[in-house]
């Protein structure tokens, strides 16, 4: 099996776990490639028992036959990796070296068991739908899509903005707010959740529209079909506003006409036995635990 290791940085406290990962990859006979900038960062700290190759960009997915991409970090690392995977269909396995980790489900203490399962082909994949941004003025270059969410936001400490919102061309509402979020089911446990949005199960075929600090308190998040096209016109006292796709952002103006819809392709995630979405919810959100005396 040929795998790619991707991460954005190496923390000193993670070195033992990264070393263990490369030791296990060598022991289990994986052919391993490492993202170039990350490889240069870890070379002084990691001993490679077996030679590793270099992965440079999304073009490598066209030139080589990789079976899987393994990320080291948190959910943000997976979101960044999605811009490299693009439409190649290569599945991602997230090893959680961060904190919460709804997407990076494999804890660093489970590395040995996880690599053993991968080597024996004992895993499945699940496809997570993504969101696609259309704009009359091009934005986000070759990757105008997101796994978690799309947002429109005011900049810095400027006054609230007005976002005229339409679903399939029909007027929905004018949101007076600090911003608005359109989240996929995957993104429903992210920024949208912190703004009062609902948790939506993966594969449910929905988008969640969640206002950020709305001026009218009777305005609430809504759930719509992901067959919908949601379009926006934005205005405010400031000249510029922020538009984001996951952790990436662009500055826009009221001259931008924007619309979001379901992306033409999804992102495949590795699914291991015994780790379900419900397990992740209970673990990450501490459901069912009585912490009143802790």
N, C-alpha and C positions, 0 to 999 in steps of 0.2 A: 504494500500500500504506500502511495506517495502522498505525503502531507506537507502543508505549508504552516509555519509558525509565524504568527503576526502579533506584534504588540507595539505600543507607542513609546514606552519607556521602561527602564529597569530600576526598581527600588531596591535598596540594599537589603531590606527585610525579606524580599522575595527571591533572592539569589538561591537559597537552599531548595526552594520549590522548583525553580527553573532548572537547576542542575539535576534534580530528580527526574523532571520531565524528559530531558535529553538522554539521561541514563536509561530510562524505560523505553524510549523510542529506539535506542540502539539495541537493547536487549531483545525487544520484540520484533526486530528486523524491519522497521519502517525505513523507507527512503525519505529523508527529511530535507526540506528547503526552508530557509529563514528569510524573512523580509530584510532587505539590504541594510537600511539604517539601524534596525534593531540588532542585526548580527554584529555590526561594528561596535555597538554599545556593549554587547554582552561578551565579546571575545576576551577581554582581559579578566573576566570573572568566571567563565564557564569552561569546563574541560569537556571536549567532544570525544567520546569513545569511538565515534564513527563519523566520517566526513559528511558535511552538510553542504547543500547547494544554496544558491542565492536566488531569491525572488525579488524582482524589482518593481513591477507594475502590473496593471490589469492585462497588459498585452501577453504576459507570461501564461495566462490562463488559456490563451489561444494557441500557444506554442507547445505547451507541455500538458500531459494528462495527469492532473492532480485529482486525488480522490476526496480530499478534505482540507479545510483550512481550520487550524486551531488558534484561537485567540487567547491571549494572556492579559487579563485586566478585568474590567467591568463591562457593563452594558455599552458604555460609550465607545469602547474598543470595537465591539461588534458593529455598532453603527458606522464607525469609520471604515471597517473592513467591507461593509456593504458597497462602498463606493469603488472598491477594488474588484469585488466579485462580479458586480454588474449582472449581466444576463447569462453568465456562464453556467449557472445551475450548481456550482460547487457548494456542498453543504458546509456549514460552519458549526464547530463545537466550541463553546465558550467556557474557559476555565476561570473561575472567579477569584481574582486576586484583589478585587475591590471590596465594596461594602454590600450594597443591597443585592444587585444581580438577579433581575427577573429573567434576563436572557442568558447570561453567563451562569448556568445552573450547576456546573460541576465544581464542587468545593476543592480547594487545593489538598485537603486531607484524603481525597478519593482518587488521587492520580493513578495509583497502582491498579486498582480495580478497573478504572476507566480504560486505561491503555490495554489491559488484558481483554476487555470486551471488544474494543475497536479492532485489535489484531485478529480476533476470531470472527469478525463481521457481525457481532451481536449488537446491532443498533438499527434504528430506523431513521427516516427523515420526515420532517413536517414542513409544509410550505406556509410561510407567513406573507400575507398580502401587503403590498406597499402602496404609497400614494404618489401621484405624479402631478407636477406643477406645469401649467401652461401660462405663458405670459406674452403680451404683445411686444414687450421688450425683453430679449433673451436674458435669462438668469441661470446661475449655477452650471454654466458650461455644459459638459457632457453628462452630468448626473443630476438632472432636475427631479429627483425622486427621493422618498424618505421611507424608512421602515416604521418610525414612531409617529411623527407628526409634522404638520405644516403650521406655522404661526404667522400672524401679522401683529406687530407690537409697536407701541409708541417708543420713541427714543429717549433715553436718559430720564430727566425730570420734567419733560414737556407735559403739557396738559393732555387729557384723554383725547382719543380719536374717535371718529365715526366710521364704522365699517358697514356699508350697504351690502347685504348678503342675499344671494339668489340660489335656488335649487332648481336645476334643469330649466333655467331662465325665468322661473316664477319667483317673485319677491317674497323673501322670508322675513327679514327684519333689518333694521338699522341699529347696530350695536354701538352704544356709547360706552366705551370701556377703555382699559389700558391695552386691550388686544383681544385676539380670538385664536383659538386652537382648533384645528381639524386633525383628529387622531385616528389612527387605525386601531383595531383591537389590540395589537401588540403595544401601541403607544398609549392605550387607555390606562396603563399602570404607571405612566410617567408624569409629564407636566400637567396633562389633563386631570389626572387624579388629584394632584395637589391643589388644583383650582376647583375642586368639587365635582368633577366628572365621574361617571360610573365606570366600574370595571367590566370590560366586555371580553368574553372568552374568544381565544383565537379561532378562526374559521367560521365565525358567526355571520360574516358578510355585511359588516356595518362600518360606518364612520361615526365618530362622536364630535359634535360641534360644541365647544366649551368656551364661554366668554371669560376673559381675564379681568377681574375687578370691575364688573359692569356697574354703570351708574344707576340703572333701574334694578332693584333687588328682586323683582319678580321675573327677571330674565334668567332662565335655567339652561343647563346643558341639555342637548337633544341627541337622539340616536337616529340615524338615517341609513338607508340602504347604500352599500358601496357601489351600486349601479348608478348612483346620482353623480351629477357634475355640479360642484359648488363654486360659484363665482363671486367676485368681490370688487367693490369700488371703495376706495379709502380716501378720507379727507380729514384735515385737522389744521390747527394753527401753525404747527411746525411744517417745514418744507420737506423733511425726510422722515421715513419710517423704516422699521426693520421687518424683513421677511426671512423666515428661517425654515430650513429642512433639516430635521434632527439637530445636530450640533453646529451646522453650517449656517451662515447668515449672509444676506446681501442688503444693501441700502436701496430703498425704492422711494418713489414720489407718487403723488396723486395721478401722474400720467400713466402709471402702470395699471393695466387691466389684467386681473389674475383669476385663474380657475384651477381647481384641483379635481382629480378623478382617480379611479383605481389604476395603478400602474399595469402595464402590459405583462410584466413578469413579477414573480415574488422572490423571496429569499428563503432558501432551504436551511433549516436548522437540524442538527443531529439530535435525535431523541433516544435516550437510554432507558432501559427498563427500570421501573421503580421511581422515576422522576416525572410526575405529572404536573400540569398547570395548577391543579388544586393543591398539590403538595407544596409547590412554590409559594402560592398565596398564603397558605397557613404559616409557612416558615418565615417568609420575609415580612409579613404583616403581623406576626405574633398572634394570629387568631387562635382562640381556644386556650390561651394561656392566662392565668390569673397572676398579674404582676402588681397587685395592689400593695403587697407587703415587701416589695423588692425595691 
